[in-house]
């Protein structure tokens, strides 16, 4: 798979934006000391990112 095969759509970009937003939430929770919440949000971010990659 070379880079020319990737087709970014608004949907793909939106899914990756959600993943980045969730990663920002992970950072915020870790700063507040809420490690369990950070772990849950990290799993959600990983799922969103994986969904975005599979959608490509």
C-alpha positions in Angstrom: 0.0 0.0 0.0 1.6 3.2 -1.1 0.6 6.7 -0.1 -1.2 7.2 -3.4 -3.8 4.6 -2.3 -5.0 6.7 0.7 -8.2 8.6 0.1 -9.0 11.0 2.9 -12.6 12.1 3.2 -14.3 14.4 5.6 -15.4 11.3 7.5 -11.8 10.0 7.9 -10.6 13.4 9.0 -13.5 13.6 11.5 -12.7 10.2 13.0 -9.0 11.2 13.4 -10.1 14.5 15.0 -12.2 12.6 17.5 -9.2 10.4 18.3 -7.0 13.5 18.8 -9.7 15.0 21.0 -9.8 11.9 23.1 -6.0 11.9 23.4 -6.2 15.4 24.8 -8.7 14.1 27.3 -6.2 11.4 28.3 -3.6 14.1 29.0 -6.1 16.1 31.0 -7.1 13.1 33.2 -3.5 12.1 33.8 -2.7 15.6 34.9 -5.6 15.5 37.4 -4.5 12.1 38.7 -7.5 10.2 37.3 -5.6 7.2 35.9 -8.5 4.8 35.5 -10.5 7.4 33.5 -7.4 8.1 31.4 -7.1 4.5 30.6 -10.7 4.2 29.6 -10.4 7.3 27.3 -7.1 6.0 25.9 -8.9 2.7 24.9 -11.7 4.8 23.2 -9.1 6.9 21.4 -7.3 3.7 20.2 -10.7 2.4 18.9 -11.5 5.7 17.1 -8.0 5.7 15.5 -8.3 2.1 14.5 -11.7 2.8 13.0 -10.2 5.7 11.0 -7.4 3.6 9.7 -9.7 0.8 8.6 -12.0 3.2 6.9 -9.2 4.4 4.6 
